[in-house]
Amino acid sequence: MAESIIGKLEQWFMDDNTGVEQFVEEFAKAHKDVFDLDAEEHKQEYMTIYLDFQKKFESKIEAFLAENNVSHEAFMEECHKHQSGSEAGFGIIDVLLATLEFDVFMQMMLDAKTRF
């Protein structure tokens, strides 16, 4: 199940019909200018943006899990197992963990600032 659900997730994420990859990139592009690459402290606005991203993205993931009859707990366990093998930036596991970990989200947004 582990590989098949991660494989399904990657297909789902990249599928133009789901709009997930587009959502993540558009969100990053829309908010990247708020983030300061050189700042030593985080602005409160970063947390507000993070919570907005988290809410929107988690609703997409919950729908995917329901469609595939996979529990949230089992899925998160598989994501953490695969994290070390994913590519930096917008790898699927990194994006998923960005919904749960503020530091990962911050890195994703800082990467977007230099990427887009």
N, C-alpha and C positions, 0 to 999 in steps of 0.2 A: 504493500500500500504506500509506503513512504515515497518511493521513486515515482510511482504512478500519480500520486496526488501533487507532488512538486512539478512533475511534467505537465499535468493538466493545468496547474496554476500558471506555469510559464506560457503555455499555449493560450490560455484565457487572457492573460495579461497582454500578450502581444497581438491578439486578435483585434483587428480594426473594428469589428462589430461590437465589442464590449466597451471600447473607449477608455479602458483603464490606463494604458500607457499614455494616451493623449491627456487624460485627466492629470496624471502625475506631472508630466512635462509642462502642461499649461499652468498648473498650480505653481510649480517652481518658477516658471518664467514671470508669472504675475506678481510674485512676492519676493523675488531674489534681490531687488534693489533696496529692500528694507534692511537686509542683512549687511553688516559691516565686517569685512575680512580682517581688519586690523584692530577691532575693538577687543578690549580685555574683558569687558563685562557684557552680559546679555541684556538687551532692552526688554521691558515687560511685553512689548508688542510681539516679540518672538514667540512667547508662550501663547498668546492669543492666536497667532497664525498657526502654531503647532496644533492647538486644540481643534481649530477649524479643519485642518488637514486630517487629523486623527478621526474626527467624527465622520467626515465624508468618505474617507477611504475605508474605514472599518465597516461601514454599511455595504460597500461593494464586496468586501471579503466575506461578510456574513451571508450574503446572498449566494456567493460562489460555494461556500461550505455547505449550505443547505441543499443546493442543487446536486452536490456530490455526496451527500449523506456522511459528512466527516465532522466529528466534534471539534469544537474550538480548541480544547486541550490537546487532543491528538495532533492537530494541525500545527499548533505552536511548538510542540516538542520536535516535530519534523523540521520546522523552520530553523530552530536553534541548532540542530544537528548539521544542517546544510550551510549555515552562515559562513563558516570558514572557507568554504569552497566557492562562494559567489564572488563575482567581480565587484570592484569598488564602484561607487557612484550610484547608478540607478539599477543595479542588479535586483532581481525580484525579491530575494530574501532581505536585502538592505532596505528596500522600499517597505516591505512588510514590517520589519523591525523599527523602521522610522515612525510607524504609527504607535509604537509602544515605548520607544526610548528617545527622549529629547535630544541626547547627544548625537545619536545617529541621524535624526531629523536635521539637526543643525549642520552636520557635515554634508548632508544631501543638499541643503540650501546653499551652503558655501561653494560646493562643487558646481551647482547651477549657476552661481554668479560668474564663475570663470568659464563655464561651458557654453552659456547662451548669450 
